[in-house]
Amino acid sequence: MKIFKNRFLPTLALTLGLSITSCSSDDSFERLDDDDPSTTPEGTELKGSLEEDRTLDTSETYNLTGIFSVEAGVTLTIPAGTEIVADTDEDATGVYIVVQKGAMIDIQGTATAPVVMRSSSAERGSWGGLVIAGDAETTAGVNATAEVGGIIYGGSNPEDNSGSIEYLILADAGAQINSESQYNGLSLYGVGSETTVENIAILNGSDDGVEFFGGSVSATNLYLENNEDDAVDWTEGWNGTVTNTYVYHDIENFSTAIEADGVNGNPTIENFTAVSSTGGVALQFKAQSGATINGLSLSGYDTAIDITEEERTDLSAIQIEGETASLEATYEIDATVDIALFNWVK
């Protein structure tokens, strides 16, 4: 695999308290070898439909030049250390990876060799990220159509398995379709509980870091840095669990650390630490959404909990540390997630 100096380490190091200059959306990977970046080796362009199982080659850097769709019945395997670079010369909304309903993805990153998916420009919102569609339940119904790409998702199998994602860095995603619809870093549409999502870093996005559209999938060890909309978002009755999440904001005008919307599937949030150096809203609940939250640590936010419906006075669906959420509480306690857990994001 071609070697790059990573542009994400500085901000993470600053969060750790080291005297290193923070990264910004203008930073970029520096090529350390003498290869001609315009050369695209045969077989390294990712675009179109994948209709048979494929394993990528970790010695290559892959160029994502359009929609790369893993079709039903097919598995895409991405070994540890593989890098996929989205071509930002194309329309950003037409450059993303989608794992269709009935397909599988196997991302085999490790702490020493994570899989990296990023854009060539290092500009936030310059590609569409990773989209996975499953067969689990969602309030949108069976065979619903996603707000992006006309993707079909949703069914009646809460234990549906769309594969495994381990040690993945996703950066620069969040392409905007219109004022109401955008791609996220990681979009999970009706994904089932047998799918593994562990050790994920989502950085420098222009929309949400991760969004759950129904389903029962759970996620463990999430690091979400400077995503302009919501770090973690859910809707359509998602009822999974997120464990060990660290959110970091040092940009202005982001939306929230958590946004919950729609019917309350009562998801569980275990150990959630969010830090902001620019104020803002930490947790926002829309409609009748709720959650069971344990181990909540907030630091630096102007508003801990925001309820968008003025008429909503019963907050019993939002349980924090075994009690009904309080709009007066700050939830400023010591971090419940150790930032060192994400030393691999480098």
C-alpha positions, -999 to 999 in steps of 0.1 A, spaced: 0 0 0 12 35 -8 23 53 24 8 87 34 14 110 63 -20 111 80 -38 144 85 -60 131 113 -34 125 141 -29 162 151 -65 168 163 -67 135 181 -33 142 197 -46 176 209 -76 160 225 -51 137 243 -34 168 256 -3 167 235 13 199 222 6 192 185 -11 216 161 -47 206 153 -57 195 119 -82 213 96 -103 205 66 -76 220 45 -49 195 55 -41 167 31 -22 135 29 14 140 17 26 114 -8 59 99 4 67 78 -26 76 88 -61 46 72 -79 28 92 -105 -6 100 -88 -23 101 -122 -16 65 -129 -45 41 -122 -33 5 -122 -56 -19 -139 -83 -32 -115 -80 -4 -90 -109 17 -102 -140 11 -82 -173 19 -101 -204 2 -112 -220 -31 -100 -201 -58 -82 -219 -90 -91 -194 -116 -78 -174 -119 -46 -142 -98 -46 -113 -93 -23 -93 -61 -27 -55 -60 -27 -40 -42 3 -9 -34 -18 -30 -11 -41 -47 23 -35 -81 21 -50 -98 50 -68 -136 54 -63 -148 72 -94 -186 67 -92 -212 46 -74 -197 12 -65 -227 -11 -57 -222 -45 -40 -252 -64 -53 -274 -89 -34 -257 -123 -28 -222 -108 -32 -195 -101 -6 -169 -74 -9 -138 -81 13 -115 -52 22 -83 -64 39 -64 -45 67 -45 -15 54 -64 -10 22 -70 26 12 -99 38 -10 -97 74 -24 -129 90 -38 -124 110 -70 -137 145 -63 -136 155 -100 -170 138 -102 -203 150 -88 -200 143 -51 -234 128 -48 -225 102 -75 -194 89 -57 -201 64 -28 -200 28 -19 -233 10 -13 -239 -25 1 -273 -34 -12 -299 -53 7 -289 -90 7 -252 -82 0 -223 -82 25 -192 -63 32 -162 -75 52 -138 -47 63 -109 -64 80 -90 -34 94 -68 -37 125 -55 -12 151 -21 -12 133 -36 -12 98 -70 3 96 -89 5 63 -91 42 51 -118 57 29 -113 94 21 -116 119 -7 -87 130 -29 -93 167 -21 -96 163 17 -126 187 15 -156 178 36 -187 168 17 -167 158 -14 -181 123 -16 -210 102 -4 -194 78 21 -204 42 29 -241 32 27 -254 -2 39 -289 -14 33 -304 -43 53 -335 -64 58 -343 -54 94 -374 -36 106 -379 1 101 -409 24 105 -405 33 68 -418 -2 60 -406 -32 39 -387 -23 8 -386 14 16 -367 37 -7 -338 56 9 -335 94 7 -303 88 -12 -296 69 -44 -331 52 -46 -316 24 -25 -342 -2 -13 -340 -13 24 -361 -26 52 -378 -59 59 -388 -81 88 -356 -98 100 -341 -79 130 -311 -103 130 -302 -96 93 -265 -97 86 -248 -72 62 -213 -83 72 -186 -69 94 -168 -35 97 -136 -35 119 -112 -6 122 -124 18 95 -115 55 90 -141 74 70 -133 110 61 -146 140 41 -180 125 33 -215 141 35 -223 151 -1 -254 173 -3 -283 164 -26 -306 192 -15 -314 211 16 -333 181 30 -312 152 19 -275 145 23 -251 115 25 -235 108 58 -201 93 66 -218 59 74 -254 54 66 -271 23 80 -305 17 65 -325 -11 81 -293 -30 91 -298 -60 114 -282 -70 147 -259 -97 133 -239 -71 114 -207 -61 132 -197 -24 135 -167 -19 157 -138 6 159 -150 33 135 -136 68 131 -156 93 111 -139 126 105 -144 160 87 -179 153 73 -204 179 61 -234 160 74 -238 133 101 -210 110 112 -233 79 114 -270 77 110 -293 48 118 -324 45 97 -344 19 117 -329 -15 121 -313 -33 151 -276 -30 144 -253 -20 172 -219 -2 171 -189 -2 195 -160 22 198 -169 52 177 -147 83 173 -165 112 156 -146 144 149 -158 176 134 -188 164 115 -208 195 106 -243 181 113 -249 154 139 -222 131 152 -247 103 159 -282 104 144 -311 80 144 -346 78 131 -373 53 120 -374 34 152 -337 22 155 -334 0 186 -298 -10 187 -270 -1 211 -240 22 208 -212 16 232 -180 37 238 -185 68 217 -162 98 218 -173 130 200 -150 160 195 -160 194 181 -137 223 176 -155 237 146 -183 263 147 -219 258 137 -221 220 140 -256 207 148 -254 182 177 -235 153 192 -267 133 191 -299 139 172 -328 115 177 -360 117 157 -392 98 149 -408 69 167 -390 59 199 -373 25 194 -356 30 228 -320 25 217 -293 22 243 -263 45 246 -236 32 268 -206 54 277 -209 85 256 -184 113 259 -187 145 239 -164 175 240 -168 209 224 -145 239 224 -171 260 206 -203 256 226 -234 243 208 -261 217 215 -251 182 228 -283 161 226 -314 169 206 -346 150 207 -373 155 180 -409 141 178 -413 114 205 -378 100 203 -360 87 233 -332 65 245 -317 48 276 -284 65 282 -258 54 308 -223 70 312 -231 104 296 -202 129 299 -206 163 282 -180 191 282 -182 226 267 -217 226 253 -241 256 257 -271 233 258 -270 197 272 -305 186 261 -327 203 235 -363 193 230 -376 206 197 -413 202 203 -424 230 228 -455 210 237 -435 180 248 -432 181 286 -431 143 294 -394 133 290 -398 99 306 -388 83 273 -353 98 278 -337 80 306 -302 91 317 -284 73 345 -316 57 355 -336 89 358 -358 110 335 -337 135 316 -335 170 331 -333 201 310 -315 218 339 -287 193 342 -254 198 325 -242 162 326 -207 175 330 -188 147 346 -154 131 340 -150 114 306 -166 80 305 -147 70 274 -109 71 274 -96 89 243 -66 66 243 -90 39 230 -87 57 196 -49 59 194 -52 38 162 -67 68 144 -34 81 132 
